[in-house]
Amino acid sequence: MSRLKVAVIGAGDIAAKHLEVLTALDGTEIVALCNRGHPRIYGLAERFNIRQVFTDCRRMWNETSVDAVLVLASVANAVEVAGDCLGRGIPTLLEKPPGLSVPEARGLLDIASATHCLNMVGLNRRFYSVMQRAREAILEVGPLVSVVVEAPERLAEVKAWSHPDEVIRRLLFFNGIHCIDLLRYFGGDVGEVHACSSRWFEDQKDSFGAVMRFKSGAMGHYIANWMSPGRWTVNLYGKGRRVTIAPLEQGVIVDGDGEERPIQVSEVDVRFKAGLYAQDRYFLDCVRNGRRVAYPAADLADAVKTMELIEAIGGDVA
């Protein structure tokens, strides 16, 4: 397969970021752009020199032959769109989250399994150069002992976004997945979880705490308060070494003697939205070479485990 023909479904801000990457990747041709109603679609098509523009996916499939598709539709529509792509057996990269509940994610996994369709979930923070180098820095001195993730949100501000009520009620799945997935990225599969959550100032849960033991024996801690200022932070603890990642695009290695060293950020993470270049290239390499999606990437089977962790932490929205 010399040149991959790729279709993109979606025309929002994240679609533009992916299109920047796709046009920079050798051996990749964006043959079609589709969106049901976003007015930006025609401007994006012109900007990235995409000749075929559609407002109906079925028409696109009837008139276009593709090797892979990126589903970048709104969260309210993404499961339906991704299910159609997977059902057709088209290798699919689905922007996170893979649904707003565990059953939705499992439903997509069932479709992909039935059609033996290559699939990947776009959890791009796994591909941050900072994240990968932080993990390497800990493991070069011994095993990971503990990972602490603090993930504040401003729920009152989020409610002002133009999202359906169901998306706001399931914010832990919709946006919390960014940081909760990092627990599994660093710690691996989870053995046990102990969690509690509270309502303080909103009509839904707005404070979460969880401690977990990974199957490796390492511990994980998750803290999220949705009413206070703060920034997403990850701390990794190992033998004689700590790595602090804050904000998530920057990190520092701290050794027992007090020496601190910043983590170098890759050139592509500076040029493009962090993580997207490495992530999209990885997905398309899997398509090109017929290789299964594996760590550090997440296929639907792996993403379901993150969705289950979100549910255990408090994603039942009760």
Secondary structure, 3 states (H helix, E strand, C coil): CCCEEEEEECCCHHHHHHHHHHHHCCCEEEEEEECCCCCCHHHHHHHCCCCEEECCHHHHHHHCCCCEEEECCCHHHHHHHHHHHHHCCCCEEEECCCCCCHHHHHHHHHHHHHHCCCEEEECHHHHCHHHHHHHHHHHCCCCCCEEEEECCCCHHHHCCCCCCHHHHHCHHHHCCHHHHHHHHHHHCCEEEEEEEEECCCCCCCCEEEEEEEECCCCEEEEEEECCCCCCCEEEEEECCEEEEECCCCCEEEEECCCCEEECCCCHHHHHCCCCHHHHHHHHHHHHHHCCCCCCCCECHHHHHHHHHHHHHHHHCCC
